[in-house]
Amino acid sequence: MTELLMRHQGRLATKNLVPGVKVYGEKLARIQGHEYRDWSARRSKLSAYLMRGGRHFRPTGSEDVLYLGAASGTTVSHLSDLLPTGRVFAVEFSARPFRDLLQVASQRTNLVPILSDASRPEPYAPYLLHRVPILYQDIAQRNQAHLFAENARRFLAQKGLGFLAIKARSINVAQPPRSIYEAVKRDLSARNLDVVETVELDPYETDHAMVVVRARA
């Protein structure tokens, strides 16, 4: 853990980039003289990944992240805390959660909200002046692995890390989740991405896993 990310009372907490301001009703706590925001593993798959022992998300605080499926900004806001001198390019397709995302971004200068479709990257490509070291996707669609791989091909830097939150039931309700995870990993490996870690997110997120990949040089 770092100063930006702490464990507090058995849970994770991020150092609040906007002291005194909550994003979604989370608890605030004073730790070592700084204000931290509770980061619930039941409301954020990235938090669940870390709580389940995920080893590859270790930002320095200055990276740029492309986040696909930002929704109303729950996890995005914690990434904003963790990347105070970086930027979070947060792509969301649905207008209703995007309005909430805009409100979150209004107080966080490192958060760039983008109303767009992850299957059509052309509209948000101009926002990214260089390839990013971190790609994160949380999109509950049948073709979620394809979307992730295409965005990685276009935007992920060489040796950059990609985090794909797989929702197995959105891909196939009839197959066991673990067989779906394995199929997704094979697909990603065939697309110039090396799978470096797979973490199942139960009990925080049932039938979900985080697959972490590294872009080949």
C-alpha positions in Angstrom: 0.0 0.0 0.0 1.0 3.6 -0.5 0.0 7.0 0.9 -2.6 7.2 -1.8 -4.1 3.8 -1.0 -4.5 2.5 2.6 -6.2 -0.4 4.4 -8.5 0.8 7.2 -10.6 -1.4 9.4 -10.3 -4.3 6.9 -11.3 -2.2 3.9 -9.5 -0.2 1.3 -9.5 3.6 1.3 -8.1 6.2 -1.2 -6.7 9.6 -0.2 -9.4 12.1 -1.1 -8.4 14.4 -3.9 -11.2 16.7 -3.0 -11.2 16.9 0.9 -14.7 17.1 2.4 -16.5 15.9 -0.7 -18.2 12.5 -1.0 -19.0 11.0 -4.4 -21.6 8.3 -3.7 -22.2 8.5 0.0 -19.0 6.7 1.0 -17.6 7.1 4.5 -14.7 9.5 5.1 -12.0 8.8 7.6 -9.0 10.6 9.0 -5.9 8.5 8.7 -2.4 9.7 9.5 -3.5 13.3 9.2 -5.2 12.9 5.8 -8.7 12.4 4.7 -9.5 9.0 3.0 -12.6 7.7 1.2 -13.9 4.2 1.9 -13.5 2.1 -1.3 -16.1 -0.7 -1.1 -15.2 -4.0 -2.8 -18.9 -4.6 -3.3 -19.3 -1.4 -5.3 -16.1 -1.5 -7.3 -14.6 -4.4 -9.2 -11.2 -2.9 -9.0 -11.4 -2.7 -5.3 -12.7 -6.3 -5.3 -9.7 -7.3 -7.4 -7.3 -5.7 -4.9 -9.1 -7.2 -1.9 -8.9 -10.6 -3.5 -5.1 -10.3 -3.7 -4.6 -8.8 -7.2 -1.0 -7.9 -7.6 -0.6 -5.9 -10.8 -2.5 -2.6 -10.1 0.3 -0.5 -8.6 0.0 3.0 -10.0 2.7 5.6 -9.1 0.2 8.5 -9.2 1.1 10.0 -12.5 -0.2 7.5 -15.1 -2.9 8.1 -17.6 -5.8 5.6 -17.7 -8.4 4.9 -20.4 -11.5 3.7 -18.6 -14.2 2.1 -20.7 -17.6 1.8 -19.0 -17.2 4.5 -16.5 -21.0 4.6 -15.5 -21.7 7.3 -12.9 -18.1 7.4 -11.7 -17.8 5.3 -8.5 -14.6 3.5 -9.4 -13.4 6.4 -11.6 -13.5 8.7 -8.7 -11.1 6.4 -6.7 -8.8 6.2 -9.7 -8.8 10.0 -9.7 -7.7 9.9 -6.1 -4.9 7.4 -6.9 -3.6 9.4 -10.0 -3.4 13.0 -8.7 -0.9 14.0 -11.4 -2.2 11.6 -14.1 -5.5 11.7 -16.1 -8.4 9.4 -16.2 -10.2 9.4 -19.6 -13.6 8.0 -18.6 -15.8 6.7 -21.5 -19.5 6.1 -20.9 -22.2 5.5 -23.5 -25.4 6.0 -21.5 -26.6 9.5 -21.1 -28.2 9.1 -17.6 -25.0 7.9 -15.7 -22.9 10.3 -17.8 -24.7 13.2 -16.2 -23.6 11.9 -12.8 -20.1 11.4 -14.2 -20.0 15.0 -15.3 -20.8 16.1 -11.8 -17.9 14.1 -10.4 -15.6 15.5 -13.0 -16.6 19.1 -12.2 -14.5 18.8 -9.0 -11.7 16.7 -10.3 -9.4 18.3 -12.8 -7.7 15.0 -13.7 -10.9 13.3 -14.8 -11.9 13.7 -18.5 -15.5 12.5 -19.1 -16.3 11.3 -22.6 -19.8 10.4 -23.8 -19.0 7.8 -26.4 -19.4 4.1 -27.4 -16.4 1.9 -26.7 -17.1 -0.1 -29.9 -16.5 3.1 -31.9 -13.2 4.6 -30.6 -12.9 7.3 -33.3 -14.7 10.0 -31.4 -12.6 9.7 -28.3 -9.3 9.0 -30.0 -8.4 12.7 -30.3 -8.5 13.0 -26.5 -5.5 10.6 -26.2 -2.4 12.2 -27.5 -0.3 9.2 -26.7 -0.9 5.5 -25.9 -1.8 4.9 -22.2 0.0 2.7 -19.8 -3.2 1.4 -18.2 -6.5 0.4 -19.9 -9.5 -0.6 -17.7 -12.8 -1.9 -18.9 -16.0 -2.8 -17.1 -18.7 -3.3 -19.8 -21.4 -5.9 -19.4 -21.9 -7.0 -23.0 -21.5 -10.3 -24.8 -18.7 -8.9 -26.9 -16.8 -7.4 -24.0 -13.5 -9.2 -24.7 -13.6 -8.0 -28.4 -14.1 -4.4 -27.3 -11.3 -4.7 -24.8 -8.9 -6.2 -27.3 -9.7 -3.6 -30.0 -9.1 -0.7 -27.6 -5.9 -2.3 -26.3 -4.7 -2.6 -29.9 -5.3 1.0 -30.6 -4.5 2.7 -27.3 -2.5 0.6 -24.9 1.2 1.3 -24.8 3.8 -1.4 -25.3 4.2 -3.4 -22.1 1.2 -1.5 -20.8 -1.3 -3.2 -18.5 -4.9 -3.9 -19.3 -7.6 -4.8 -16.7 -10.7 -6.5 -18.0 -13.6 -7.0 -15.6 -15.4 -10.1 -17.0 -19.1 -10.5 -16.3 -19.5 -14.2 -17.3 -23.3 -14.1 -17.4 -23.3 -11.3 -19.9 -21.3 -13.6 -22.3 -23.1 -16.9 -21.8 -25.6 -17.8 -19.1 -25.4 -21.5 -19.9 -21.6 -22.1 -19.5 -19.8 -22.3 -16.2 -18.0 -18.9 -15.4 -14.6 -20.5 -15.3 -14.9 -21.9 -18.8 -15.8 -18.4 -20.0 -12.8 -16.9 -18.3 -10.6 -19.5 -20.0 -12.1 -18.8 -23.4 -11.6 -15.0 -22.9 -8.0 -15.6 -22.0 -7.4 -17.7 -25.1 -9.0 -15.0 -27.2 -6.8 -12.2 -25.7 -3.6 -14.3 -26.0 -4.4 -14.6 -29.7 -4.6 -10.8 -30.0 -1.0 -9.9 -29.0 -1.9 -9.7 -25.3 -0.1 -11.7 -22.6 -2.4 -12.8 -19.7 -0.4 -12.2 -16.5 -3.1 -12.6 -13.9 -6.7 -13.9 -13.4 -8.5 -13.1 -10.1 -12.0 -14.3 -9.4 -14.0 -11.6 -7.6 -16.3 -13.7 -5.5 -17.7 -13.1 -2.9 -17.7 -9.4 -3.7 -19.0 -9.9 -7.4 -20.5 -13.2 -8.2 -19.5 -14.8 -11.5 -17.0 -12.0 -12.2 -13.2 -12.2 -12.7 -10.5 -9.6 -13.4 -8.2 -10.7 -16.2 -5.0 -8.6 -16.4 -2.9 -8.5 -19.6 0.3 -7.0 -20.7 0.7 -5.6 -24.3 3.5 -7.3 -26.1 6.4 -5.2 -27.3 
